[in-house]
Amino acid sequence: MSKPTFSVIPRCDFDNNCFINRELSLLSFNLRVLEQALDTNHPLLERLKYLLIFCSNIDEFFEVRVAKLKASLHFGVESFIDNGLSARNTLKSISDLCHIYIENQYKILNENLLPALENENIHFIRRESWTDKHIEWINHYFLEEVAPVISPIALDPAHPFPKLVNKSLNFIASLKGKDAFGRESRLAIVPAPRALPRLIKLPPEFGDGDRFVFLSAIIHANIDHFFHGMKATGCYQFRVTRNSDLYVNEESSTDIAAEVEGKLFNRKYGHAVRLEVVQNCPENIKQFLMDEFHLTEQDLYEANGPVNLQRLFALYGMIDRPDLQYPLFSPELPTTLTSENNLFENIHDKDYLLYHPFSSFTPVLEFLRQAARDPAVISIKQTLYRVGHDSEIVKLLAEAARNGKEVTVVVELKARFDEQENLTLASLLQKAGAVVCYGVVGYKTHAKMMLVLRKESGKYKRYVHLGTGNYHTQNARIYTDYSLFTSNLDICEDVHNIFQQLTGMGKTLPMKMLANAPFSLRKKLLDLIETETQAALDGKEAEIIIKANGLTDRGIITALYQASQTGVKIRLIIRGICVLKPGMPGISENIQVKSIIGHFLEHSRVFYFANSEPQLYLSSADLMERNLTKRI
């Protein structure tokens, strides 16, 4: 650790060169995910999963991050990103990197993963390998399952280029000849309905092991079926990615739920931001598609395989190969938090801190289940951000409402890509009799908290659950997060006051133990960093450890740079975006940054400050400007 060279906390402005470009940092994270697909320390199907996660992440990156940059240019705003790179130059850098990444993605699939899967008797049968027996079965499947639901569109003045859904699989066919009306069409679009499975498993008669064909190959092989009397001289897969960022004008809206619902349909048809085509697509057709979508060469990506790789996630429900996956993991279930116990009595006596997925998520469900059925419970309040489909949490809240409890649920309708799910669960809860609200206009409700009010010996007693992660039972098996059960009077009062702010109106109420954004969390963190900085100036041992998903807030980063300059030892564990640049002489040489990617998704946020008396904080907030200023 370098010795401090300052007698007072340095006050200086750090220029753009002291920061990493946000978008390029996020791409670096996704590259780390892709690299896991090459790591033979992971089981084979887990390596494939990393590749598919990379595909999904890159899709979202274009739908949201690239879309925002393109929108800023479209409206004439030449914005500058974290390290001073303009939006235009950032888009160029993104394109350069993503072209390399996508090429490597297919190279890893074709040269590493598919051969390894073949060795494990998991086969993806390409068209050039089909036997007569394959063709007979596939043609029958096509006629029975595929052809009836496909509507080809020949392009002519009466049939303009169709509006294609975001990320949908489509084909463009070049045609020769005339149809029954004497029309001569050169091109046609064949959309593949989303109802059709992208991966089809062949029956056992084709051999042992697991054998699959892609829907894209089946449609390609039968493309002439859609154009009787004409000849398809070429057929090429393509996929367009669209702007999927959902803008809701809450200030002018009289019904946020209706506003969000109305916007969801339009999301499918936002402005195009990326075009993917198969590698053998002719130049003239690529140019035709780029013109239709108002895209350039910079936005065009060639696929050496299926253009919709992430649909391979379906494979995991179609095979039974536990030997190629991570070993089954059994979380620990605390004996005092099982259904055989009265959780309220146990939590009344002491706090419980669980670390998921190593600790089971079952106690969270049991806590709510007992609250829903306990005659002594008067009310339940809970925030919901992401809960997943067919949520047990939602069912228990609905049960509690039907049982006569006063149930209040703050549902965040703007949780990206979970908006429709949250609209549905909000309606379900309302029908059950729960009071549902959507937080505070202009802010996302990101806090994870549950408050239960119980009557004990004639007096009200509060119980609280706080989490760093969502009330999502599936994610709780693969995300690392903390859960705290407590009846601490100060914490319970703080949570009660936060719910009062979320559901009612009034001045900011002082917190006794908690710090909450957008009011006190940033100041609390800055104060803690400054205290550590002062300790280093006083010649004391000073250390900060921060674990988070992202670090982009310049105010926090500046404070960390200043702490590093005074000799504070700083260790950062940032899974994703990190615009802080470690190791800069005289600025950040005392800062070490690591990113953990592995079996479980590192999701918890933990802040440790050595001070004279070590302090440890858990949070649902990442160190990003939006989290500290625009989220609760």
Secondary structure, DSSP 8 states (H G I E B T S, - for coil): ------SS-------GGGB--HHHHHHHHHHHHHHGGG-TTS-HHHHHHHHHHHHHHHHHIIIIIIHHHHHHHHTT---B-TTS-BHHHHHHHHHHHHHHHHHHHHHHIIIIIHHHHHHTTEEE--GGG--HHHHHHHHHHIIIIIGGG---EE-BTTB------TT--EEEEEEES--TTS---SEEEEE--TTS-SEEE--GGG-SSEEEEEHHHHHHHTGGGGSTTSEEEEEEEEEEEE-------TTT-S-HHHHHHHHHHHHTT--EEEEEEETT--HHHHHHHHHHHT--GGGEEEESS-S-GGGGGGGGGT---GGGS------B--GGGSTTS-HHHHHHH--EEEEETTB-SHHHHHHHHHHHH-TTEEEEEEEES---TT-HHHHHHHHHHHTT-EEEEEE-TTSTT-HHHHHHHHHHHHHHT-EEE---TT-B---EEEEEEEEETTEEEEEEEEESS-S-TTGGGTEEEEEEEE--HHHHHHHHHHHHHHHS--S----SS---TTTTHHHHHHHHHHHHHHHHHTT---EEEEEES-B--HHHHHHHHHHHHTT-EEEEEESS-B-B-TT-TTTTTTEEEE---SSSEE--EEEEE-SSS-EEEEES--BSHHHHHSB-
